[in-house]
Structures are given as structure tokens and as C-alpha cells.
């Protein structure tokens, strides 16, 4: 007959039980939504919005998104007190940390758009009268 996990954990030696509980807490902490992260850092949507220079409704939308620009995510994480690191994992190779995606910042932590060079169109020649 199978036993519930709770019973099995209770039967473990105290040291082993603490080790299992600590690892479970680590795994849970590794998987947080942006909302969970903001709350864990003691910030409100209004506070983060003010720091980013956007409305509170924008923060609510950020926290619901499944896809966003890395610069937006980096700014958000920065304003709740962290830094964003991007790591690529490949088979048979150590993980690789990717740098440089949020290196250029302007005022209030916003990424600067690349400057466009003015387009020069040749002026249409008018036939002389």
C-alpha cells in the first residue's frame, strides 16, 4: 500500500528532513512570477510604476505577459531590486552567460533607441520652364 509523501518525510531523520525542506524551498524560490518577485521584495505596483515612469496599469500588464522585450524585463527586475542574467544551456557544455542585452541605458533606466540617420532623398528635379 502506498503512503503519502508527508508520512515518508516525517519518517526521515531530522537532518535529512531539513535538507529536503531546504532544497524544496530553493526550488520554489527559483520559480517565481514577476508579481511574486515584486511582492517578495516588498514593492507595490504603484511604487515600481513610479520608478519606471509608467502607469500602474502598465506594471499589471507586465506581470501578466508571457513575452516581453529583454530590456523591459531588465528594467522591471532592476526596479524591484535585482539584476537580470541571461544564461544559455547546451548539451555537453557548461552554461553560457549572455551579456550586453541591457548595457545601454538612458535616464530613468530606460533603454535608448538606436539613433536613425536622416534619410536623404534626392530632390526631384523640376524641369526648367
N, C-alpha and C positions, 0 to 999 in steps of 0.2 A: 504494500500500500504506500502511496506517495505521501510525503509530508510537506507542509507549506514551508516556503523559504524562511519565514520568520522563525519557525521552530529550529530549522537547521542552523541558522545564525546564532540563535540562543544557545545551542549546544556547543558552539565553538569555544575554545579557550579565550579568556578575556583579551589577551594581547592580539590574537588573530582577529577577533571580532572588531577591535578598534582599528586594526589595519584595513579590514574590509570596509568599515564605515568611512574611514578617511579617504580611501580610493573612490568610493561611491560619491562622496562629496566633491572630489576633484572632477570626476566625470560629469556630474551635474553642473558644476561651475563652468566647464568647458562649453556647454551648450546653453547659451543664453540668447534671448531675443534682444533687440535694441531696447525695447521697453524694460525688460528685466535688468539690463545693464544700467540704464539710466536710473531706475529705482534703487538698484544696489549701491549706486554712487550718491544717493540722496538728492537727486536733482528732479525738478519738476519740468514738465513740457514747456511751461512758460519761461522758466529760467534758461533752459537750453535754447529756446527760440530767441530770447533777447540776446544771448551771447553770439548766436549765428546771424542775427539781424534779419530773421524771418518771423512769420506769424506762428502762433501756437498750432494752428491747423496744419502748417507745413510739417511740424515735428510729428503730429499724429499720423500724417500720410507717410513720412519716412519710416515710422515704426510698423506700418502695415505692408510696406513694399517687400517684394521678394527680389527685386532687381533695381539697382541704382548705380550711379557713377561712383567710382572708387574715391574721387575727390570729395564727393558729398558724404560718403561713409566715413572717410578720414576726418573731415571737419566735425562731423557728429561725434565720433569717438573722442576726438581731441577736446571738445567742449564738455564732455561728461567726465574728462579727467584721464584719458588713456592715449595710447598711440596705436595706430593700425599697422600690422605687419602682414605682408602677403607672402605665403610660402607655397611653393610648388613641390609636389611629391611625385617621384617617378619610381618604377620598379628597379631594383638592383642599384639604387643610387641614394645617397643621403639627401634629405630635403634641401631645397634651394630657396633662400630668401630673396624675393624680388624687391629691388629698391627703385626709388625715383618716381613713383607714380604720383606722389603728392608733394614733390620738392618745391615747386614754385607756389608761393602764397602771397597774397596781397593783403590789404587792410582787412581786419576782422577775420583773418584766416581763410578768406575766400580765394579760390584759385584764379589766377589771372588768365584770361583767354589769350590765345596767341594773337599777336598784332597782325592784321592783314595789311599787306602793302596796297596802296591805292591802285586801282586798276586804271591803266591808261589805254584809252581807246583812241585810235587815230580819229581826228576830227574829219567829219565828212566834208570833202571838198565841194565847194559850190562852184558851179560853172560861172565864169565871169560874164557879166552882161555887157 
